[in-house]
């Protein structure tokens, strides 16, 4: 699925979310950002805030406390210090 983004949200105790999504919005230390499929690679630290996952018309929201986001050719991975679904 070239038009979908593979997204994984991982906390120390477990993988909180994994799947193919349309878009992910998150709170970086340098500002909020959104990631779509085929996004340019980058890595950033996260600040306390929410991660919003868009799948079609549905959205899921996760509260995240710190961590890192890594965007690469395989998708987006967020390694969070703490993450729970809101």
N, C-alpha and C positions, 0 to 999 in steps of 0.2 A: 504494500500500500504506500505508494509514493506520496500521497497527499496527507498521510497521517504521521504523527510524531510518536515515537516510542518514549514513554515517560516512566521513570521509576523514582519513588520517594521512599528513602530508607532511613530509619531511625536505628539507634544502637540495638534495640531489642528485637526489631523485626522489619520486614518490608511492609510499609504502610499502604502503598499503591503501586501497581505496575500494569501498564496497558497501552494501547494505541489510542491517541487522543488528537483533537483538532488544534488545541492551543493550551498553553500553560502560562499564567501570570504569576509573578513572584516579587518579593520585596528584597532587592539587593542593597548592600551597604552604600552603593553609589546611586541608588534610585530604583524605582520599580521597573520591571522589564517583562516583556512577553516573548514567548518562543513558539514558532510555527515549524512545520516540517521543513527540512532543508535550510535551517537557520545557520548562519556563519558560526564557526566554533568560537567559544569563549568560556572563561571560568570566572566566577565571582563569589565573594563571601555574601552570606545572607544575614539580614537583620531580623529581629523579631517581627513577625507579621503573618500574613496569610498567603497561601498558595491556592490559586483557583484553577481547577482543571475543567476545560470545556470539551464536552463530547456531544456533538450535534447540538440539540437544544437544551441538553442537561448540563448542569455544573455541579462540581463537588468542591468543597472548601476545606482546607486543612490549616490548622494553626501550627506554625513552625517557629522554633526558638533557636536561632543560630544555625550555622552549617555552611555548606558550599553547594553551588550549582555548577555542573559541568555540561556544556553543550558540545557534542561532537557529531561525527557522521552517523553514529548509531542512535542518536537521540539526546534526551535530557535526563540527567541523573541528579537528584538532590540528595545529598548526605546531610541529614539534619541532626542536631544535637538532641532535639525533642520534636516529635510531630504527632498530632492527633487530628482525626476528622472533626470538624466543627459542627 
